[in-house]
Amino acid sequence: MLAKIDRKILNRIQDGVIISKRPYLRMAQELDLKEEELIIRLKRLLKIRFIRRIGAILNTHKLGFVSSLVSMKVPRNRIDRVAKKISSLKGVTHNYQRRGEYNL
């Protein structure tokens, strides 16, 4: 179970991180934390996979990239293996199991 402050951190980090020499200092101040504590908590949230990554989200359309949404019918006994393979591919940002005929 997550601590209340960890939930606040998760909600706050979704609003973005400012670009600066110490990007987490201001965020820590907003959350009434020390910068070091925020960084430790973020590292822990990454380690336990509540956060997949911290990085920029680019406007891919402005950069000229094209994206696709793909769904697949995968036998239940192969979902984990297929999902792992797909997630290992460069450029894949989301991969999750779904209900219904197209289940991945």
Secondary structure, 3 states (H helix, E strand, C coil): CCCHHHHHHHHHHCCCCCCCCCHHHHHHHHCCCCHHHHHHHHHHHHHCCCCCCCCCCCCCCCCCCCCCCCCCCCCHHHHHHHHHHHHCCCCCCCCCCCCCCCCC
